[in-house]
Amino acid sequence: MNRSLTTSLILSLVYITRLNAEEGKPVQTGDTNPTTVACYYFPDYHPGDTRNQKLKGEGWSEWELVKAARPRFESHHQPNVPLWGYTDESDPKQMARKIDAAASHGIDVFIFDWYWFDDGPFLERGLDNGFLKASNNDRIKFSLMWANHDWRDIHPYKRGRKAKTLYKGVFEKKTFDQVCDHVIGRYFKHPSYWKIDGKPYFSIYDLTKLMQSFGTVEAARDALDEFRGKATAAGLPGIHLNAVVWGHSILPGEEKAANPADVVKRLGFDSVTSYVWIHHVALPKMQTDYKHVQDKYFEYWAKAEKMFDVPYYPNVTMGWDSSPRTHQDDPYGNFGYPFMNTIAGNTPERFEQALLATKQRLEESPKPHILTVNCWNEWTEGSYLEPDTRNKMAYLEAVKKVFGDAPDKPDVSDGK
């Protein structure tokens, strides 16, 4: 084949690839660094949690809010009904079904929202009793995001009532030491724990609460270095510390870091990510269009890549509707969490297009190809991949179309 013909073919392929990307069609890139899909998992969907039982009564879980939800404004779709029923994630057999569905649809990792306050753990049974005891937990990796935010009495929230802080996100040094020892001994050495370059991935949700707990950035950095040292002493090559960063506060009591890039650098984090799109994008309408939110988030992503000195792992969010966490008899409006504007038009097809656009943009970068997804099961915030009676498996099928299923993907334990 002569040189001019070869050049013409290459240019044609480039043109077709760009054209397909613009039209939202899958493209074959020949990428040698497949994307790791890490999906957040919110574990408040099981009975028997000690704190929930004390506050809400025997057998309570957040499924009760899902069941009680109803339409609050024109064309509002509620309740959303789980296709598999109101499952108990602390049951290993029921968790095994979730693992199989995730692994068979292109999800590589569950990042568990993980809670530990000064008086101990919270919502741990989904992971400890469900995932870790599931017979198939070798099909998917898991990791932790320490959700070190205040937990307030807003399940549901009655408008006008002061939301009592039940468990404070700020913690004592001895609590941090307990957390370090527990996660290293209980989770980091598990064969299914997600590692990047051999180091267990541990994410921290609230940087402001972290710094407030230690008093200064320097003291927080010393504590994180001590955490790394404990991991090394336990025979691990270290820890991959990830910071969740946001620009817009959502939950009551959240305070964004004043200079997140500087804070991330001074604390020595290895990477940055986001939990949900609306941490960076305001919702101007009661039903804000999904594509509008995606486009605004992509603008933030471009800034984040330049802002931080470490890799930024982008996020894809399925939706947003926190109305199930509100008292259903209250008039609904954009009054402050959980009374908030929603994301509309978040069809499985548009979710797929967002995943594809993210994948293609990641492939343009030599950095680790990792993205986070919100969420496997944020049912009461309207962002979940688990099948419901309306869309069945469509959101999971969207992930599979873009990323393939797990057996066709390499082991992600080394982050490659």
Steps between C-alpha positions, in 0.01 A plus 500: 500500500652836402557777754233737366231232516601406855480864606156536343370193684632628832341842449172334406502289815573805714213688335255211550606461863443868572169497313374201699609660827309816416188296422529302822577171322739237637844513343788255489806675631754223538570632848756295689406637841139392564283712724430392856137566596465559875140536619403653834287284727284650778434228764181611676276232351501229765313446827672443829736798517534583870478877458208487256306265727551728800386808307243360256387169640541131431563407137535856367718572197497774239269282291221644713559843344504346152164335565344820637612729216237649270484756215556856626462708183380464142659209306695395809552123507474350848506250655779305336448130566797259508467216250660253744282609790614674817815297541708449813858581399632345824384160373794343313270327251321822413828689480633228269228588251612862502863396454413278204294774336773759546785277383304379199426856389844659501536622859841421648478646850248581771615802703306460824391816680659408831408655836695510824436761769650560843269236644571243231374369165168559326333319206782245487284190464450538124874463453598278792203260498395532137791560265782338698293185562367473144634190326579694181675807641803413290307618191532868589738716700393715793642801678400763754407866492498623858178704512622723782214748479243588765205261509182692569145397579356559152362157406248646429535872559199708609543851361545761769620253761858535617700205367673356804858381451500137610863413430772758443744476210777663703688231691765455767856384432436169676207441264727555201747249644217248539392559140853449369553177694157367408514560126854367470423186696143439384493611136826598332643148490182342366570350156212699348607838635565748219860609466669752272864416432473244777379755756150474654273786391351695791291809431401777742176687435525819707839674502373785716384262775835320473694822563262616773556170680875557524496877532750580225593381153843403631356281776263334252794431267697344786203273579467390136874430486464294815216309330729423207770388741265258672409348165867457412569340837215256427678385184320718246686728256310799634154651444348677201325789671222660299325829577138574412476868407196717433411856416135501614402370843197270506447340839424714805824587676725454197771762450712497187875538535605860436785408264455135408804474273727634773338282766534185289866577436586581860320193632686278254208331325576276203187579297175696499148410396137610541200333659221648289468754218295746704798554730621716210184598311206702628151383400318816382162338433272264686565256214846586371590321177757221533706618203527849649643352821736276304635789293557718806671214680730440202601866527595437862689185400716704260581743782571219748756340269697825509424588861644194672855367494374142528265302273134597505262204454181628335149413606187399313173555684180313413257760638383704797171508690524526880124542550459155664696635797247779555180478701248409231227729634713815469471727195801431280747761377867589476539593867823318588593134534307276472247745354689553174462539127538176309671367188255406223541328165758260640396212276713186470595616149628836621680334789671274245604803296647661812697185576625485142605864494686448828675189373612669180631803686688278744663316213656824380704511822794279600396518864320206668165440329272492802154644549252498786126451454223633720354266601412133535213568740439863604126432465396788726717743302377375162836368379515122474599231251312219672205393286156642567162401358505794256838465325586141597875441434539789256751706700720196561473410132624851420815437704553168326460650152772755569743303715426131444457245775758417762619163360621680186691758703837461673545461876467848650680418823813673375311797357588417140 
